Amino acid sequence: MNRLFLPLLGATLLSLQACNTASEGTGNNTASKSGNMSDSVKTSMPAGEGAQNIENTQANAGSAAANGQPDPNGPTAPHANDAEFMKSAAHSDQNEIQLSKMALAKGVTGTTKTFAEKMIADHTKSTAALKPIAAKAGVTLPADMDADHKKMAPTMEALSGKAFEDKYLQQMQTDHQMTANTLAAHKQMTQDAALSGWITSTLPVVTEHLNMASSDAKMKM
């Protein structure tokens, strides 16, 4: 009896050991596959890529302004209707004309002088082209700077040399960015074909001025 029992017991123990070994192998394979899957997910999404995409989106939102183009999220002059827009546009022309005349009177030279002369010529033409459109609409255009620029003028008048030149070019960038924003925004609003045509022809000139002011300011740094 003992002779029969001992071989059976030995066979049973060997069978149990084999099952345990197979179970451990399956567990290791499962863990390995899980680890490989995790590594694959990590590899497909590099660390920080989500944050980088958000930063890229934010950077792209401001790229228009940085490239001398209208900024749809930037500040605009008053333009609730065509009459208000035309008055703002005329004020804008006078802001650039009067400040540029001040620059020439202070003896700016080189590219800044060329820029100031162009501002006077181009913005004079702009107002001349707008006058018949305004007259037809019964709108009287202002012939002076707006209140903010009138208030600013004495401070700029007190400056001289590089301090004045830096401030002048900085103001030209600020003014032309706002003008570009306003033109682009009102283009989407107006139902006046003549006014829309004026905006279409004027906007490229304003963005050219903005790029010139930005380039000139960088060269003076």
Protein Blocks (a to p, Z undefined) as FASTA:
>chain_A
ZZmmmmmmmmmmmmmmmmmmmmmmmmmmmmmmmmmmmmmmmmmmcghklmmmmmmmmmmm
mmmmmnopacfkbccdddfbmklmmmmmmmmmmmmmmmmmmmmmnopahjllmmmmmmmm
mmmmmmmmmmmmmmmnopacdfbdcfklmmmmmmmmmpgcjllmmmmmmmmmmmmmmmmm
mmmmmmmmpmcfklmmmmmmmmmmmmmmmmmmmmmmmmmZZ
